[in-house]
Amino acid sequence: MTVLVFGRTGQVARALAVLGPEAVFLGRDEADLRDPSACAAAIRARRPHAVINAAAWTAVDDAEEHEAEALVINGEAPAEMARACAALAIPFVHISTDYVFAGGGDAPWRSDDPVAPCNAYGRTKRAGEVGIIAAGGAFGILRTSWVFSATGVNFLKTMLRLSETRDRLSVVGDQIGGPTPATAIAAVCLTMAETLRAEPDLSGIYHLSGDPDVSWAGFAREIFAQAGRSVTVEDIPSHAYPQPAPRPANSRLDCSGLAQAFGIARPDWRAEVDRILNELGAVT
C-alpha cells in the first residue's frame, strides 16, 4: 500500500517515516497547506492508495493573532485533500486535537460529545473536521493530545532542557490529559488507512491518548524520575502561567471507539518515555 503523507519534519511525520517505508512524504516545498488547491492537485497527480495528513498549524498561541492563516492550513487544506480523496475513492486520515472541546468537567471526552473550542487553534482544527466529513469519502479523524517524541519541540524535551540548569520548576497542575507518543499516533494512522480501504463504513472520528491520564506537573515528575534527575516540581494553577491562548483544563479522551473499531488500546506513555530517554542518552 502506497501512502501519501502531508508533512515531513513534524513529530508524527518522522514517526511515519520509520513505520511506513512505502510512504511518500510531501514537505512545504512540494505541497504548501497555505495553497489548498495545490494539495489536492498533489493527490490527484500521485494517485496513492491512501492519504495521511500529518501537517498542520500547531503554534497554538500564534493562532490567536493569525486565525485566518491558521484556518487555511488547518481547515481549508484538509477539506480540499478530503475532497480529492473522495473523488479517487481512497481513504483520508487526518490528525485533530482535544482542543475542539471546551475542556470543562472531569469526564473523558467522547468522540460524539458537543464541541466548543476555547481558542483559535481549536476552531481552525474543528473547521477541518467539518470539511472532511462533508467531503463524503472514506475518512478517519484521529483526535489526540499532548504529543511527544524524541524529535521536534515537545514537553518532554523542554523538561530535559530545563533540568540541565534548574533544580526546581513550576509546572501547571490543574490541566489533565493523556500524553501521547508520536509513534503510537503514526501506527494508528497507518492502521486506519489500511483498514478503511477495505471497510469504509468504519469512517468516523476516533480518539487516541496515552494512558494513564495525568497533569502536566505529574508528567514532568515522571520524566525526571525516569531520567534520574533531581528536580523538584511545584504544581501551579493555570492562571499562574498565563498564555495568549486559553488551554482546556480537561483534555481526557475516551478512546473506547478506537478499541472497538480497530482493536487498538491506549498506549502506556510511561513506557515510551523510558524508550525515548534511552534513545536520547538522557538517563543519568
ABEGO torsion letter per residue (X at the ends): XBBBBBEAABAAAAAAAAABAABBBBBAAABBAABAAAAAAAAAAAGBABBBBABBBABAAAAAAAAAAAAAAAAAAAAAAAAAAAAAGBBBBBBBBAAABAGBEABBBBAABBBBBABAAAAAAAAAAAAAAAAGBBBBBBBBBGBBBABEBBAAAAAAAAAAABABBBBBAABBBBBBBAAAAAAAAAAAAAAAAABAAABEBBBBBBOBBBBAAAAAAAAAAAAGBBBBBBBBBAAABBBABBBBABABBBAAAAAAAAGBBBBBAAAAAAAAAAAAGABX
